[in-house]
Amino acid sequence: MVPPQTTENTDSNGAQQASNESALETARRQLRHAAGHLEIDPNIVRRLRHPTEVHEVTLPVERDDGRVEVFTGYRAQHDSVRGPYKGGLRYHPEVTRDECVGLAMWMTWKCAVMDLPFGGAKGGVAVNPKELSPQEKERLTRRFAQEIRDVIGPMQDIPAPDMGTDPQTMAWLMDAYSMQEGETIPGVVTGKPPVIGGSHGREEAPGRSVAIITQAVCEYYGRSLGDTTVAVQGYGSVGASAARLLDDRGANIVAISDVNGAMYDPSGIDTHSVPSHDEEPEAVTVYADETISNEELLTLDVDVLVPAALGNVLTEANANAVRADIVVEGANGPTTSTADSILDEREIPVVPDILANAGGVTVSYFEWLQDINRQSWALERVNEELELEMEAAWTAVRDEFESRTVSWRDAAYIVALSRIAEAHNARGLWP
């Protein structure tokens, strides 16, 4: 999968698989596996194995000390049969072409699972954002916007925040694009600050969708949320939002963590009293009376485990030690393929990331609608609409899960691939 948020998902991180399987190899394997459950034209599958385009650009940036450093940026556009490309931009030293292609494929599936009128894209710059001053990050972003300006746009390809980027990054990108176009075009990106056309509720949306899906899967297996214990790895925007909403809805959150370790309290944690990473970085263990490691959190005896920090945290090495009854993926790719097989054999349901954390891209869609229609929705409307969209996606995946002998992950991919294949059949192939 991918190195350490979307994702359209600003703190769902990835990492290379323990088996050294790249994001692209993983995405192609999942495509092949899902296609095996469907009567689908093999020519469509062949088309979906490849991106439409991959743009690679060189980014010379002046550092604060006057040196010029050259970075490499990418924008991979996978499939637009259902609408404009959609996907995040990440700043991370391990960003590569193939990683962006693989993640763009996942965005195609995620948008299709949610039945959004978007295709999948992903991009980024191979840079460590922690080594950039705010001024350097702004210069890098504006240069990147200029280099990819011809291939993005509100009806063409709409970037969003991801790992190492944030609403301010999107504001700079939108401003640079608008200045070159000669008019303010807020719809070119999503995940912006609300003051310049961003949507209320966007940052909390991936975690909110994780909570919504967690509640749905608990109810499906006959569990009352009030009697459910939950461990959440990661307390960034995804993990904190998920933990707090589940807490508000009656679940017993017994463990939360950040990079330094985990807070553990079997009697329950008041999640609102612990600052998220955005509110106070690396604060979880500071507020904890009892701490355990992140590795120990993953093997706690709880009803629900939500890995919402890094990719590839559930692996062949620890999958047999997982004692949770249900796993809901908050991060992108937290479960390696081998671990997935082990958990499936152990009959531990794993609800996949392309469903569970899809709140980010869904509220990005709402933001895009608001921008192109020059509207602004209240937070209450955003949350209500997100709840409806997540319930519809859950129902579609649940129906496939019940009608076939497949895992939850397979069911989600079947829903996505069926919709994409139908669109390709309808549009045909340009000669």
N, C-alpha and C positions, 0 to 999 in steps of 0.2 A: 504494500500500500504506500503511504507517503510519509515524508518526514514531518515532525511536529510543526481549526478552527477552521469550503466549505463551498470549502465549502460555501459559498453562501452562508457559512457558519463560522463566525469569527473566532471561536476558540475550540472548535473541534479539530484536533490535530491528527496527523497521520504519521506513519513511519514505514520504512521498507520492511517487508515481511521477513520473518526470521529465516525463511527459506530463500531469501534474496529475490523473491518474486516482485517485479516492478509493478507500479500502479497500472500500467498499460497491460501487462500480462494478466494481472488479476481481473481487470475489467473485461478483457477478452475471454478469459476462462468463465467468468460469470455469465457473459453473453451466450457462450456456447452451451453452458449448462441449462440456462433458462430456455433456450431455443429447443432443446431436446424434449421439453414438455409440451411443445406446441406444434401444430401443423402450420409451419411458416415457410414461405418461399426462401430457399437457401441463398438466393441472390441478395435478398434484403439483409440477411445475416452477414454476408460477405461485405456489403456496403457499410454496415454498422461497425465492422471491425476496424475501420479506418476513419480518421478525421477528414472533414471537408477541406480544412486549411490549417496550417500552423505557421504563425508569423514569428520570426525571430528578429530582434532588433538590438542594435548596439547603443548603449546609453553613456556617453561621456558626461561626467558630473564634476563640477568644481567643488572640492572640499573646502572647509572653512579656513584651512591653512594655505590655500591657494593651489594645492596639488589638483591635478585632474585625474580622476579614477574612472575606469571604463567598466561598466556592468553589462550583463546580457539579460534581456527581457524576452518573454514569450507570451503569445496569446493563441491558444489552441481552440479551434471551433469545430466541434464534432458533428452535430446534426441539427438542421434547422427545419425539418419537414413539418413540425408543428408550430413554428413561430420563430422569432428572433433568438439568437444565441443568448444564453444567460449563465453567469458563473462568476466566481470570485477572482480577485487578484491578491496574490500573496507575496510577501517579501520574506525570503528565507534563503540562507546560503546554499541549500541543497535543491533548489528549484531546478528542474531539468525539462527538456522538451517532452520526453516520454511521460514524466510525472504529470505534466499539464494535459497531455492527451488522455491519459487514463482518468484523471479527475474530471475532464470534460465529458467523457463517456458516462461517468457516474452522475454528472449533472443532467445529462439527457434522460437517464433512468429516473432520477429524482423528480424532475419536472413532469414526466409522464405518469409516475405513480400518483402525483398530486393533481393530474389532469390540467396542468397549466399550459397556456399557449406559448411555450418556450421550448427551445432546444438547449443543448448543453455546450458550455464553453468553460475554459479555465485559463488563467494566466498568472504571470508573476515575474519577479526579478530575482536573480541569484545574488542576494545581498543579505548581510546580517543587519537588520534594522536597529538593533541595540547599539551598533557602532556608528550610527548616524545621528547627528544633531537634528533638532526639528527643522532647521534651515536647510540642511543637506537632504533630509527626507522630502521636503517640499520641492527642492530643485530636481531631485530624482523623479518624483511623481509627475511634475510638469513636463519634463523631458519625455518620460514614458508616454504621457498623454499625447504629446505631439507626434511621436513615432508610430503610435497605433491609431491615430485619429481617423485615418481613412477606412479602417475596418471595424470601428465601433459606431454606435449611434442608437437612438431610442427605438428604431425599427430594424436595427441590424444586429447589434451585440451590446448587451447592457452589463457592464462589470459591477461588482459589489465588493464589500470588504471580506477579507479572509485573514489567515494567519499573518501577523506582522503589519496589517493595515487596519484602518478604523474609519469612523465617519469623517474625521478631518482629512484623511487621505482622499476619500471620495469627493470631498468639497474642493480640494485642490484640482483633482482630475476634472471634475465638472466645470470648474472655472476656466481651466486651460483650454478645454474643448470648446466651451462657449465663446471665449475670446477669439479663437481662430474661426469660428463659424459666424461671428458677428451678431449673435443673439443669445440670450440665456436659454439653455436647454437642460433643465433639471432632469429630464427623463433619460439622459445618457448613462447615468449610474443610479444605483440604489444604495441604501445604507448611509445616506447623507444625514447631516443634522436637520431636524425638522424646520429650522428657521430658513433653510434654503430649499425646501421641497422634500425633505425626508419624511418618512412616516413615523408617527408615534408607535411605539411597541416593537420596532424593528429589531433592536438589540436584544430584547428579551425573548423574541419569537422562537428561536431554536429550542431554548430551554422550556418554554411554554408548551411547545408541541411534544417534547419528550414527556412532560408531565401528563398531557392529555392522553397520549398513547399508553403510558404506564397505567393510568387509571382504567383505560379500556381493556388492556390485556389482563389486568387483575380481575376485572369483572367477568371477563370471558372464562377465566379459570375458577370462577366462583369465590373469589377472595374479596372481602370488604376492604376498602382502602384504609379504613380506621383500624383494621387489625393487621396491617401490612408493614413490615420493617424494610427499610430501604438504605442501601449504602451507595453514595455518590462519589465516584472518583473524579476530582476536578471541581474547582469552585470558581471558575471564570464565569463568563456571561451565560454559558449553557448550563453548567452544573449548578450554579447558584440559583438561576431562575427556575430550573426544574425542581431543585430541592425545596425552595421556598413555596412554590405553588403546590407541590405535593404535601408539604407541611400544612399549608393553609387548608387543604382539602381533607386533612385528617390522618395522613400517613405518618408513621413514626420513623423519622430520619435518624439513624443511629451512627452514621459515619459520613464525614465529608473530608476532602483533602485538597492540598495544593502540592507544589513541587517539593516542599520540605517534609511532608508527611501528612498524617490523617488525624483528625479529631474523632475520638470514639466514645460514645456514651450509650450503652444499651437501653437506658431509660428514655432516651430521646434528646435531640438537640434542638434548641431554639434557633432555627436557621437565620431568622431576621436579626439576631444579636451578633452574628459573625459576619464581618465585612467580606464581600466578594473580592476577587482579585482586582477588579476595576475600582472598587471603593478603597481598598487598602491592600496593596500587593503582598502576597505571602504572609497573610495574617492568621491563617487557620490554626496553626500550631501555637501561635502566641496566645490565642483565646482558649486553648484546650486545657482541660484538667488531666485528661488521659490521652496519650498519643500512641499511634501505631504506624507502621510503614505503609506506603501505598501498596506494596505487594501483599501485606497482610489484609488490607481492606478488600482486595479482590477475592479473598478466600473466606470472608466472614460468613457465618451461618445466618443469612438473611433471606427474606422472601424475594426481594428484587435487588439486583445489582445494576447500577447505571454507570458504565465507564464513559465519562464525559470529558476526558482530558487529552490523552495521547492516543495515537493509533498503535495497533499491535501490542496491546497490553495483555490480552488474553491469547496465550500461545500454547504450543504443544507442551511446554515445560510446566504450565500451571493449570491447564484446562481440567485435568482430573482432580485438582484440589478445590475447584470452585464449588461452593456449597449453597449458592443462591438457587432458588427454585426457578427464577426467570431472569433473563438478561435483556435489558433494553439499551440499545446502543445510542449514546448521546454524542460521542465523537464520531468522526469519519474513520471507518476502518479500524475499530479497536480490537477486532477479532481476526486472527489469521485463519487461513483456510483450513489448516490442520486442527486448530482449536475448535473451529466451527464444526468440523466432522466429529470431534470427540464429544462436544456438548450435545450434538444431535444424537449420537449413540447413547449418551447418558439420559436422553429425553429431557434435557433442559432447554426450554424454548428460548430462542434468541430472536428478538424483534430487531430488524435491520435498521441501520442508519438512514437509508434512503427513504424510509417512512418516518421513523421516530424524530429525526432532527430537521425534517423538511419545513418546519415553521419559518425558518430563515428565508428560504426562497419564496415561500408563499406570501409572506408579508412584503418581500421585495416586489412581488407581483402587484400587491395592493398599492405599494408606493408608486410603481410605474403607472398604474391606472390613474392614481391621483395626479401625477405629474402631467401626463398627456391630456388629461381632462381639466387641468388647472383647478383641482379640488383639494380639500384637506379634510381627512376623516378624523373624528374624535377617537381617542384611545379605546373607548368602550366599543365602538363599531369595529375597529381593527380586531380586537380580541374576540368579539362575537363571530365575525366572519372567519377568523382563523379556526375557531372551534368547529364551525360548520364544515370547513374544508378538511380538517383533520378527521372528523367523523366520517365524511364521505370516503376519504382515502382508506381509512381503517376498514370500513364496510367492504370495499372492493377487494382488499387484500384478504380479509377474513373469509369472504365467500370463496376465493380461490383456495385458501388453506383448507377449508372444509370439503371442497369438492374434489380435491386431489390429495394423494399421499405425498405431500411435499412439506418442506420446512417453511417457516414464516419468511425467511429470506427468499426462497424460491418463489413463494406466492407473490411477494412484492415485485420480483423481477418479471414474473409472468404477466402481471397487470401492466407493467411498464412496456414490455416488449410487444404485447398484444396491441396496445394503443399506437405505438410507433409503427409497427408493421401495417396496421390498418391505414395509417396516414400515408405511408409509402405506396401502398397499393392504390389508394385513391388518386395520388398525384402522378404516379407512374415515373418513368425514367426518361430524362431529357436525352434525345438522340445523340 
